[in-house]
C-alpha cells in the first residue's frame, strides 16, 4: 500500500492526538506540538487536530460551509480498478456538533488566482476546467497550543452557481486572519482515466498559485518525512525594504561569469565554518559572499529553490529510499521559495524574507542571481507510483501532456511532462516568472530541459512555441537573462537551433563535449576545439545572436565533476540504487591512466594539469563561461583566472571574431592526428594574448609570433608548472622566441611593455 495521508473526516482524525498530515503507514509518528506566536509558526509542522469542522451554514448568501457527514457512511477514494494505487478507503467520522468561526462569506472574484486581500476579506481563486466539485479546506490559527483547538480543518464547499466564473472557482471570507492560515482544496470530477482524469477528493491539494508553502520545517527531518504540504499566506508583514538606492547589477551578458551552485550544499557542511542555525540556508550564502568574490564570478545560478520535497525517495520502499534529494528538481509549487532553506527551521514567511536578504546582499556585492527553474515536470511522478499534491488532482488533463489513451507522456524522464503550451499552463509559468522578478528581484532564469517547453500539447515539436516567444517578449522579463538547456529526455536536441527571438541563450552541450574530447587526446578534434573557443559561430551566428548566447561549460550538476572527469573512464554510481542507469554514458572522460583514486604522483600531476587546462580554456573562450560549485581546484588560482578574464576584453567580444581579432598559428587543419592549437587574440591597444593548447603526449616546441611594437611576451599561465608558478597575474618575461610546451598542458602569454621598452609618456 502506498502512503496516504489521514484527512480530517476519517475515523482516525476524530481522536485528540491524530495528526493532519501523518501517513497511514507511519506507525504513529510523534509530531512535535506547534504553537502560534506572532506572525509565524513555532517548531515543527506536526499539526494535532480534532475532527473536521461541521455543522451550521454561513449566514452569507455566498459560499457555504459543508454540512456534517452522515454517520457510518463509507467514503471510497476515486480509484479506478487496479490502475490506481494511490487512493485508500476511508470511513467517515460521526457527525459532530461543535463551535466554529462565525465567518461571513461572499461569492468572491475569479482573479487574481491564488489568495489575495480584497476590500471585504481574503479571496481564494483556483482554476479547474473539469472539476465538478471544489471544497476549500482551512486550518485557522488559534492562540496557544494546537491541542487546544476545538475544531480542526474547516471545509467550505463552493457552489458552482455562485462561486464559479468560467473555469475558475472562488470565494471571499470576511473575517479570516491575514496570516498563519493554512489552506488547500479537495477537488472532484469525472472518474475516467482513459480520458486523462485523475480526480481524488480524498486528497487535500496545494494551490498552484500559493505564494508560500508550509510543510516540515527542517531539511531532511526523517521524523516528518510523510507530512504533506499546504499553502499559506502573509498579509501582515511589512513590505521588504530593498533600500532607497536599490540598484540591480545589470551586468552585460558578454561580461558574465556564472557559478552554478546549490544553496544548501554550499554551506551545509561544518567545514563552512558557519553556525549550525544558518548552515545550508539563504543566510548562509550571504556569509560566503567574500568567497564568491574571491572566485571572480559575478553571477550565481542557483539550483532549484522552488518548494520541493527532499524526502520524495522515501515515500515508499524502493532502491533509492536511503537517499535525500538535495538538488531540488522535483517542484511542488512554482511561486514559493524552498521553506527549509530558511535559517533555524523558520518556515515559509522567514524563508521568503531571507531569500530577499540574500538577493539584496548579492546585488550589493555586484553579483546577479539566476534561478535554475523546472517547468518541464513536477514532483507528482507517474501513474504506477503517483504522488498527488497539486496539479494532478486539480486538473490532470490540463496540466500534463497525455496520449490518446489518457496516459501521461514522459519527455522529462521523471514520469510526467507539464503541458507548457496549454494557455492556462503557459500563463501559470509566466505569472511565476514575473513573481520572482517583481517580488524577489532575481536577474534571470536557466530553464531545465527547455526543449519540453518547445512541444505542443500532444508532445510534437513546435517551430515557434508560444511560451518561448512569450518569455522572450514579456515586458517584465525584458531585463532578465533567459537561458535554455536545449534538450529533453524525448530526444529533442536543439543546441544551436533553440527558438530564440534573439533573446535566449543556450547551454552549449557541444562546447562541453568537444573540449572533453580534445583534452583527452581524441584525434580529429582540433578544428572543433578552435570553433568552440572562438564562440561557436557555427551554432550562433544567425540573425542577431551573439557569442554570449553560448553558455560555455565543461561540467555541471549533471554527470561528472571536474575531478571525476580526469579520474574515471566509467560511471561508478552503485551506491545511489539506480543500477548505473542514471546520467549519460557518454562522458568523454579520461582517467589519466588509472581508474579512480591512486597514489601515483605522475598520474595525480597529470590530472591536476588537465583540470587547469579545462579551466583555462573555459576562461579564454568567447561566450559566457559557467563553472560548478565544488570544482575550485584551488580557489585563489580559480579566482585569478576569472579576474584575468574580466580585465582583458579580448575574451568577451560583443560580436563574433573577425580576421582582425584573431590570428590562427596553424597551417595543418586537415591533419587528423594533430592535437595542438595556437592562436593570438589581438587587442587594439597592443596587449595581445597568445594561447597554445597541447593535447599530445609529447612536448611541442613552438616559434612565438612577433609581439606588437615595443612589447615583449610575458608568461601568465603554464599549466605544467606547480602552483603558484603555474599562474602569475603580472606575468614573467619569456626568454627567446620559442617555447617548449609540455604534454597535456597549456600556456597563456601576454604582450606587455618591458623595462627595456616602457610605454611612451605623452606630455601635454
C-alpha positions in Angstrom: 0.0 0.0 0.0 1.2 3.5 -0.8 1.5 6.3 1.7 -1.9 8.1 2.0 -2.4 10.9 4.5 -5.2 10.7 7.0 -7.6 13.5 6.4 -10.0 15.3 8.7 -13.2 13.4 8.4 -11.7 10.0 8.7 -12.3 7.9 11.8 -8.6 8.3 12.8 -8.9 12.0 12.7 -11.5 12.2 15.5 -9.0 11.3 18.2 -7.4 14.0 20.2 -3.9 13.1 19.1 -4.5 12.4 15.4 -2.2 14.3 13.1 -3.5 16.0 10.0 -0.6 15.0 7.7 0.6 11.7 9.3 0.7 8.8 6.9 -1.5 5.8 7.3 1.7 3.8 7.2 3.7 6.0 9.5 3.2 3.8 12.6 2.1 6.8 14.6 4.7 9.5 14.1 5.2 11.6 17.2 4.7 15.0 15.7 6.0 18.0 17.6 3.5 20.3 19.0 3.1 23.5 17.2 2.0 26.8 18.7 1.2 30.1 17.0 3.0 33.2 18.2 3.2 36.5 16.3 3.1 36.0 12.6 4.8 32.7 12.2 4.6 29.1 13.3 6.9 27.8 16.1 8.5 24.4 15.9 7.8 21.6 13.5 4.8 21.4 11.4 3.1 18.5 13.1 -0.5 19.8 13.5 -2.7 18.0 16.0 -6.4 18.4 15.3 -9.7 17.1 16.3 -12.5 16.1 13.9 -13.2 18.2 10.8 -15.4 21.2 11.5 -19.1 20.6 10.6 -22.5 21.9 11.4 -24.2 25.2 10.6 -24.1 27.0 7.4 -22.7 30.5 7.0 -25.1 33.4 7.2 -23.8 34.6 3.9 -25.6 34.2 0.6 -22.2 33.3 -1.0 -20.2 30.1 -0.5 -21.4 27.7 2.3 -19.8 25.5 4.9 -20.0 21.8 4.4 -22.8 20.0 6.3 -21.7 17.4 8.8 -21.2 14.0 7.2 -23.6 11.1 7.8 -22.8 8.6 10.4 -21.3 5.4 9.1 -21.1 6.5 5.5 -18.3 4.7 3.6 -16.2 7.1 1.6 -14.0 5.5 -1.1 -11.2 7.0 -3.0 -11.5 7.8 -6.6 -9.6 4.7 -7.6 -10.4 3.0 -10.9 -9.7 -0.7 -10.8 -6.1 -1.8 -10.4 -4.8 1.2 -12.3 -4.9 3.4 -9.2 -2.5 2.6 -6.4 -2.7 5.9 -4.6 -6.2 6.1 -3.1 -7.3 4.3 0.0 -10.7 3.7 1.6 -11.7 5.9 4.5 -14.7 5.5 6.8 -16.4 8.8 7.6 -16.4 10.1 11.1 -19.6 10.6 13.1 -21.2 13.9 12.7 -20.0 16.3 15.5 -21.7 19.4 16.7 -19.1 22.0 17.7 -18.3 25.7 17.8 -17.0 27.2 14.7 -15.9 30.7 13.4 -18.8 33.0 12.5 -17.2 34.0 9.2 -19.2 35.8 6.6 -18.5 34.6 3.1 -19.1 36.2 -0.3 -19.0 34.7 -3.8 -15.6 36.3 -4.4 -13.8 37.0 -7.6 -12.1 35.0 -10.2 -8.9 36.9 -10.5 -6.2 37.1 -9.4 -5.7 33.4 -9.0 -4.4 32.2 -5.6 -5.0 34.2 -2.4 -5.5 37.9 -2.4 -6.6 40.6 0.0 -9.6 42.5 -1.1 -11.8 45.2 0.4 -14.2 42.8 2.1 -11.8 40.0 3.1 -9.5 37.3 1.8 -10.2 36.0 -1.7 -9.4 32.5 -2.9 -9.5 31.5 -6.6 -8.4 28.3 -8.3 -8.7 27.1 -11.9 -10.1 23.7 -12.7 -11.8 23.2 -16.1 -13.0 19.7 -15.5 -13.9 19.8 -11.7 -17.5 19.0 -10.7 -16.9 19.9 -7.0 -14.4 22.1 -5.2 -14.0 22.4 -1.5 -11.8 25.0 0.2 -10.0 23.5 3.3 -8.8 25.8 6.0 -6.7 25.5 9.2 -7.0 28.8 11.0 -4.5 29.9 13.7 -5.5 29.9 17.3 -3.8 31.2 20.4 -1.9 28.7 22.4 -1.2 25.1 21.5 -2.9 23.4 18.6 -4.1 20.8 21.1 -6.5 23.4 22.4 -8.3 23.7 19.1 -12.0 22.8 19.3 -12.3 22.3 15.6 -9.7 21.4 13.0 -9.7 21.6 9.3 -12.7 23.6 8.2 -14.2 22.8 4.8 -16.2 25.2 2.6 -17.9 23.6 -0.3 -18.1 26.1 -3.2 -21.4 26.4 -5.0 -20.8 26.2 -8.8 -23.7 28.6 -9.3 -22.3 31.3 -7.0 -18.6 30.6 -6.6 -17.6 29.8 -10.2 -16.8 32.1 -13.1 -15.9 30.2 -16.3 -13.4 27.6 -15.1 -12.3 29.5 -12.0 -13.7 28.6 -8.6 -13.6 31.4 -6.0 -14.8 32.5 -2.6 -14.2 35.5 -0.3 -14.1 35.3 3.5 -14.6 38.4 5.5 -13.1 37.8 8.9 -10.3 35.4 8.1 -7.0 36.2 9.7 -4.5 38.0 7.4 -1.7 35.4 8.1 -0.9 32.0 9.6 -3.9 30.3 7.8 -3.1 27.1 6.1 -5.3 26.1 3.2 -5.8 23.6 0.4 -8.5 22.2 -1.8 -10.4 18.9 -2.2 -11.5 18.6 -5.8 -13.7 16.0 -7.5 -14.5 15.4 -11.1 -15.0 12.8 -13.8 -13.8 9.3 -12.9 -12.4 8.4 -16.3 -8.7 7.6 -16.5 -9.0 6.8 -20.2 -9.8 10.4 -20.8 -7.0 11.7 -18.6 -8.7 12.5 -15.4 -7.1 11.7 -12.0 -9.5 13.4 -9.6 -9.5 12.1 -6.0 -11.4 14.2 -3.4 -9.8 12.4 -0.5 -6.6 14.4 -1.1 -6.1 18.0 0.1 -4.3 19.7 -2.7 -1.8 22.6 -2.8 -3.0 25.7 -4.7 -0.7 26.1 -7.8 -0.7 29.9 -7.1 0.2 29.7 -3.4 2.9 32.2 -2.7 4.1 30.3 0.5 4.1 26.6 1.3 4.1 25.1 4.8 5.5 21.7 5.4 8.2 20.2 7.5 10.5 22.8 9.0 13.9 21.2 8.9 15.6 19.8 5.8 15.8 16.0 5.7 13.9 15.6 9.0 13.1 11.9 8.7 10.6 12.0 11.5 8.5 14.3 9.4 9.1 12.7 6.0 5.5 11.7 5.4 4.0 15.0 6.1 2.2 16.7 3.3 2.2 20.4 2.2 -0.4 23.2 2.4 -0.5 26.7 1.1 -0.4 29.7 3.4 -0.2 33.5 3.1 1.0 36.6 4.9 -0.6 40.0 4.6 0.6 41.2 8.0 4.3 41.6 7.3 5.6 44.9 6.2 6.9 45.2 2.6 10.6 44.2 2.3 13.0 47.1 2.4 15.2 46.9 -0.7 16.7 50.2 0.2 16.2 53.7 -1.2 19.1 53.4 -3.6 18.4 49.8 -4.6 20.2 49.1 -7.9 20.3 46.0 -9.9 23.7 44.9 -11.2 22.5 44.8 -14.8 25.7 43.1 -15.9 26.0 42.9 -19.7 25.7 39.3 -20.9 29.1 39.3 -22.6 30.7 40.1 -19.2 29.0 37.3 -17.1 31.0 34.7 -15.3 28.4 32.2 -13.9 28.9 30.0 -10.9 26.4 27.1 -10.6 25.7 26.3 -7.0 23.2 24.6 -4.6 22.0 26.9 -1.8 22.0 24.2 0.9 25.1 22.3 -0.2 27.1 25.5 -0.4 27.3 25.9 3.4 25.6 22.8 4.9 28.9 21.1 5.9 30.6 22.1 9.1 33.7 23.0 7.0 31.8 26.1 6.0 32.7 27.5 9.4 29.1 28.8 10.0 26.9 28.4 13.0 24.5 25.4 12.8 21.4 27.6 12.6 22.4 29.2 9.3 24.3 26.4 7.6 22.5 25.3 4.4 20.3 28.4 4.4 19.8 31.6 2.3 21.6 33.4 5.1 24.5 31.0 4.8 25.0 32.2 1.3 25.3 35.8 2.5 28.1 34.8 4.8 30.1 33.3 2.0 29.8 36.3 -0.4 33.5 37.1 0.2 34.4 33.6 -1.0 32.3 34.2 -4.2 34.1 37.5 -4.8 37.5 35.8 -4.4 36.4 33.4 -7.1 35.9 36.3 -9.5 32.4 35.4 -10.5 29.6 37.9 -11.0 26.5 35.7 -11.2 25.3 32.7 -9.3 23.0 30.2 -10.9 21.1 28.6 -8.1 19.9 25.0 -8.4 16.1 24.9 -7.9 14.9 27.0 -5.0 11.1 26.5 -5.5 9.4 24.4 -2.8 10.3 20.7 -3.3 10.1 17.5 -1.3 13.6 16.4 -0.4 12.2 13.2 1.1 10.5 12.1 -2.1 12.6 8.9 -2.5 11.5 7.7 1.0 7.7 7.7 0.4 7.7 4.0 -0.4 10.2 1.1 -0.4 12.5 1.4 -3.5 16.2 1.0 -4.3 16.7 4.8 -3.6 14.8 5.0 -0.3 18.0 5.7 1.6 18.6 9.0 -0.3 17.6 12.6 0.2 17.0 14.8 -2.8 19.3 17.8 -2.4 19.1 19.0 -6.0 15.5 20.1 -6.0 14.4 19.1 -9.5 11.0 18.0 -8.3 8.8 21.0 -7.9 5.8 21.2 -5.7 4.9 24.8 -6.3 6.3 27.4 -8.8 5.8 30.6 -6.6 7.1 29.7 -3.2 10.8 29.7 -2.1 12.1 26.5 -0.6 10.9 26.9 3.0 13.6 24.6 4.5 16.3 26.9 3.3 15.2 29.3 6.0 17.5 29.5 8.9 16.8 27.6 12.2 13.6 26.0 10.8 12.0 29.4 10.4 9.3 28.3 7.9 7.9 29.9 4.8 7.5 33.5 5.9 11.1 33.7 7.1 12.2 31.8 4.0 10.7 34.5 1.8 12.3 37.3 3.8 15.7 35.6 4.0 15.7 34.9 0.3 15.2 38.6 -0.3 18.0 39.4 2.1 20.3 37.0 0.1 19.4 38.6 -3.2 19.9 42.1 -1.8 23.3 41.2 -0.4 24.5 39.5 -3.6 23.4 42.5 -5.6 25.2 44.8 -3.2 28.3 42.8 -4.0 27.8 43.1 -7.7 26.6 39.5 -8.2 23.5 38.7 -10.2 21.1 35.9 -9.2 19.9 33.4 -11.9 17.5 30.7 -10.9 17.5 27.2 -12.3 13.8 26.6 -12.9 12.0 23.4 -13.6 8.8 23.9 -15.7 9.1 20.6 -17.6 7.7 18.3 -14.9 6.6 18.3 -11.3 7.0 16.1 -8.2 3.8 14.2 -8.9 5.6 11.3 -10.7 3.8 8.8 -12.9 0.6 6.7 -12.8 2.2 3.5 -11.3 3.7 5.5 -8.4 1.8 8.7 -8.2 2.3 11.4 -5.5 -0.6 13.7 -5.9 0.0 17.0 -4.2 -1.5 19.6 -6.6 -1.8 19.7 -10.4 -2.7 16.0 -10.9 -5.7 16.3 -8.6 -6.7 19.7 -9.7 -7.0 19.0 -13.5 -4.6 16.4 -14.8 -5.9 16.7 -18.3 -5.0 20.4 -18.5 -1.7 20.4 -16.6 0.0 17.4 -18.1 0.7 16.0 -21.6 -1.3 12.9 -22.3 -1.5 10.4 -25.2 -4.8 9.4 -26.9 -5.5 6.9 -24.2 -5.2 9.4 -21.4 -1.8 8.2 -20.2 0.9 10.5 -19.2 3.6 11.3 -21.7 7.1 11.4 -20.4 9.6 13.7 -22.2 11.2 14.7 -18.9 12.4 11.3 -17.7 10.5 11.9 -14.4 7.2 10.3 -15.2 5.2 13.3 -16.2 5.5 16.3 -18.6 4.0 19.7 -17.9 1.7 20.8 -20.7 3.6 24.1 -21.1 2.0 25.4 -24.2 -1.6 25.0 -23.0 -2.8 28.6 -22.5 -3.6 28.1 -18.8 -0.3 26.4 -18.0 1.6 28.9 -20.1 0.0 31.8 -18.1 0.9 30.0 -14.8 4.6 29.8 -15.9 4.6 33.4 -17.0 3.0 34.6 -13.7 5.5 32.5 -11.8 8.5 34.1 -13.6 7.1 37.6 -13.2 6.6 36.9 -9.5 10.2 36.0 -9.0 11.3 39.1 -10.8 9.0 41.6 -9.1 8.8 40.1 -5.6 12.3 38.7 -5.3 14.4 40.9 -7.8 16.1 37.9 -9.4 18.1 38.7 -12.6 17.4 35.7 -14.8 16.4 32.1 -15.3 18.0 28.9 -16.6 15.2 26.6 -17.9 15.8 22.9 -17.1 15.1 20.6 -20.1 13.8 23.6 -22.0 13.1 21.6 -25.2 10.0 20.4 -23.4 8.8 24.0 -23.5 9.0 23.7 -27.3 6.4 20.9 -27.5 2.8 21.2 -28.3 0.0 19.8 -26.1 0.4 16.5 -27.9 4.1 16.4 -27.4 5.1 17.3 -31.0 7.9 19.8 -31.5 6.8 23.4 -32.4 8.8 25.7 -34.7 7.5 28.8 -32.8 6.5 27.7 -29.3 4.1 30.3 -27.8 5.6 30.0 -24.3 9.2 30.5 -25.6 8.1 33.6 -27.6 6.0 35.0 -24.7 9.0 34.8 -22.3 11.3 36.5 -24.8 8.8 39.3 -25.4 7.4 39.8 -21.9 7.8 43.4 -20.6 8.5 42.3 -17.0 11.1 39.7 -18.1 12.8 42.0 -20.6 15.7 42.8 -18.3 16.3 39.2 -17.4 18.9 36.7 -18.7 17.0 33.7 -20.1 19.0 30.5 -20.7 17.8 27.2 -22.2 19.0 23.8 -21.5 18.2 23.0 -25.2 17.4 19.3 -25.0 14.9 16.9 -23.2 14.6 13.2 -22.5 12.5 12.6 -25.5 15.4 13.3 -27.9 14.6 16.9 -28.9 18.2 18.2 -29.1 18.2 21.9 -30.0 21.7 23.1 -29.3 22.2 26.0 -31.8 18.7 25.8 -33.0 16.6 26.6 -30.0 13.8 29.0 -30.9 15.2 32.2 -29.5 13.9 35.6 -30.9 17.5 36.7 -30.4 17.0 36.7 -26.7 17.5 33.1 -25.5 21.0 31.9 -24.6 21.7 28.2 -24.5 23.7 25.7 -22.5 26.2 24.7 -25.2 26.4 21.0 -24.9 28.6 20.8 -28.0 31.2 23.0 -26.3 31.3 20.6 -23.3 31.7 17.5 -25.5 34.2 18.9 -27.9 36.5 20.3 -25.2 36.4 17.0 -23.3 37.3 15.1 -26.4 40.1 17.4 -27.4 41.8 17.4 -23.9 41.5 13.6 -23.6 43.5 13.4 -26.8 40.9 12.2 -29.3 42.1 12.6 -32.9 40.4 15.0 -35.3 39.1 17.4 -32.7 41.4 20.4 -33.3 39.0 22.2 -35.7 36.0 21.7 -33.4 38.0 22.8 -30.4 39.0 26.0 -32.3 35.4 26.6 -33.2 34.2 26.3 -29.6 36.8 28.6 -28.0 36.1 31.2 -30.8 32.5 31.4 -29.8 30.7 28.6 -31.7 29.8 30.8 -34.7 28.6 27.6 -36.5 25.8 27.4 -34.0 25.0 31.0 -33.0 26.0 33.3 -35.9 22.4 33.6 -37.0 20.2 36.7 -37.2 21.2 39.0 -34.2 22.6 36.3 -32.0 25.9 36.9 -30.3 28.8 34.8 -28.8 27.3 35.3 -25.3 24.3 33.3 -26.3 26.6 30.3 -25.9 26.8 29.3 -22.2 30.1 27.5 -22.2 30.7 24.8 -19.6 32.8 21.7 -19.1 31.0 20.3 -16.1 27.6 21.0 -14.5 25.4 19.4 -11.8 24.6 16.7 -14.3 27.2 14.0 -14.7 30.9 14.0 -13.7 32.5 16.7 -11.6 35.8 18.1 -12.9 37.7 15.7 -10.7 35.6 12.8 -11.9 36.3 13.9 -15.5 40.0 13.3 -15.1 39.8 10.3 -12.8 37.3 7.9 -14.3 36.5 6.4 -17.6 33.2 4.9 -16.5 30.4 5.7 -14.0 30.6 4.2 -10.6 27.3 5.2 -9.0 26.4 1.9 -7.4 25.6 3.5 -4.1 22.6 5.5 -5.4 20.5 2.5 -6.1 19.8 3.3 -9.8 21.8 0.4 -11.2 24.0 2.5 -13.4 21.0 3.8 -15.4 21.4 7.4 -14.1 23.1 10.1 -16.2 24.8 9.9 -19.6 27.2 7.1 -20.5 28.9 9.4 -23.0 31.0 11.5 -20.6 34.1 11.6 -22.8 36.2 11.4 -19.7 39.8 10.1 -19.2 41.2 8.6 -16.0 44.8 9.6 -17.0 46.0 6.0 -16.8 44.3 4.6 -13.7 40.6 4.2 -12.7 39.8 6.1 -9.6 41.9 7.0 -6.6 45.7 6.5 -6.8 48.9 7.4 -5.0 50.8 7.6 -8.3 52.4 11.0 -8.3 52.7 11.2 -12.0 49.0 10.4 -12.6 48.0 12.9 -9.9 50.1 15.6 -11.5 48.6 14.9 -14.9 45.1 15.1 -13.5 45.9 18.5 -12.0 47.2 19.7 -15.4 44.1 18.5 -17.1 41.8 20.3 -14.6 43.8 23.5 -15.2 43.7 23.0 -18.9 39.9 22.8 -18.9 39.5 25.9 -16.7 41.9 28.0 -18.8 40.1 27.1 -22.0 36.8 28.0 -20.4 38.0 31.3 -19.2 39.5 32.4 -22.6 36.6 31.2 -24.8 34.3 33.7 -26.4 30.8 33.3 -24.9 29.6 33.1 -21.3 31.6 30.8 -19.0 29.8 28.7 -16.3 31.5 26.7 -13.6 30.3 24.4 -10.9 30.4 24.8 -7.2 32.9 22.4 -5.6 35.3 22.3 -8.6 37.6 25.0 -7.4 40.8 23.0 -7.6 42.4 25.9 -5.9 40.2 28.9 -5.3 43.0 31.5 -5.5 44.1 30.4 -8.9 40.5 29.8 -9.9 39.6 33.4 -8.9 42.7 34.8 -10.6 41.8 33.2 -13.9 38.3 34.7 -13.7 39.6 38.1 -12.7 42.1 38.0 -15.6 39.2 37.4 -17.9 37.4 40.4 -16.6 40.5 42.6 -17.1 41.0 41.6 -20.7 38.2 42.4 -23.1 39.7 40.2 -25.9 37.9 37.2 -24.2 34.4 38.7 -24.3 33.7 40.2 -27.7 30.2 41.6 -28.3 30.3 40.2 -31.8 31.9 37.1 -33.4 35.6 37.3 -34.1 36.8 38.8 -37.3 40.2 38.2 -39.0 41.5 41.3 -37.3 40.5 39.9 -33.9 42.4 36.6 -34.1 45.3 35.0 -35.8 45.5 31.2 -36.0 49.0 29.9 -35.9 48.0 26.9 -37.9 48.7 25.5 -41.3 47.8 22.0 -40.5 44.0 22.0 -40.1 43.5 18.8 -42.1 45.9 16.7 -40.1 43.6 14.3 -38.3 46.3 13.3 -35.8 47.2 16.9 -34.8 46.2 17.7 -31.2 47.9 21.1 -30.9 46.4 24.5 -31.4 47.9 28.0 -31.0 46.4 31.4 -31.7 46.7 35.1 -30.8 43.8 37.3 -29.7 44.6 40.9 -30.7 44.0 43.9 -28.5 43.5 47.3 -30.0 45.9 48.8 -27.5 48.6 46.2 -28.3 48.1 44.0 -25.3 47.8 40.8 -27.4 47.2 37.4 -25.8 49.0 34.3 -27.2 47.4 30.9 -26.3 48.6 27.4 -27.0 47.0 24.0 -26.1 48.9 20.8 -26.4 46.8 17.6 -26.1 49.7 15.4 -27.3 51.6 13.0 -25.0 54.9 14.7 -26.0 56.5 18.1 -25.9 55.7 20.6 -28.7 58.2 23.4 -29.3 56.7 26.4 -30.9 58.0 29.6 -32.6 56.4 32.5 -30.9 54.9 35.2 -33.1 56.4 38.6 -33.0 54.8 40.7 -30.3 53.4 44.2 -31.0 55.8 47.1 -31.2 57.7 47.9 -28.0 56.2 44.9 -26.3 57.5 41.5 -25.2 55.8 38.2 -24.3 55.2 37.6 -20.6 54.2 34.2 -19.3 51.0 34.4 -17.3 49.9 30.7 -17.3 51.7 27.4 -17.8 49.6 24.6 -16.6 52.6 22.3 -16.5 54.1 24.2 -13.6 53.3 23.6 -10.0 51.4 26.2 -8.0 52.0 29.1 -7.5 54.3 29.2 -10.5 51.5 28.0 -12.9 49.7 31.3 -12.7 51.3 34.7 -12.4 48.9 37.6 -12.8 51.6 40.1 -13.6 53.5 37.7 -15.9 57.1 36.7 -16.1 59.2 37.7 -19.2 59.8 34.9 -21.7 63.4 34.3 -22.9 63.9 33.7 -26.5 61.4 33.4 -29.3 60.4 29.7 -28.7 58.5 27.9 -26.0 58.6 24.2 -25.3 55.1 23.2 -24.3 54.8 20.1 -22.1 52.4 17.1 -22.8 48.8 17.7 -21.9 49.4 21.4 -20.9 48.5 24.9 -22.0 50.1 28.3 -21.9 48.9 31.9 -21.9 51.3 34.7 -22.8 50.6 38.4 -22.7 52.3 41.1 -24.8 53.4 43.7 -22.3 55.8 46.6 -22.0 59.1 45.5 -20.5 61.7 47.5 -18.6 63.7 47.9 -21.8 60.6 49.2 -23.7 58.5 51.2 -21.3 55.3 52.8 -22.6 55.6 56.3 -24.0 54.6 59.2 -21.8 52.7 61.9 -23.6 53.3 65.4 -22.1 50.5 67.9 -22.8 
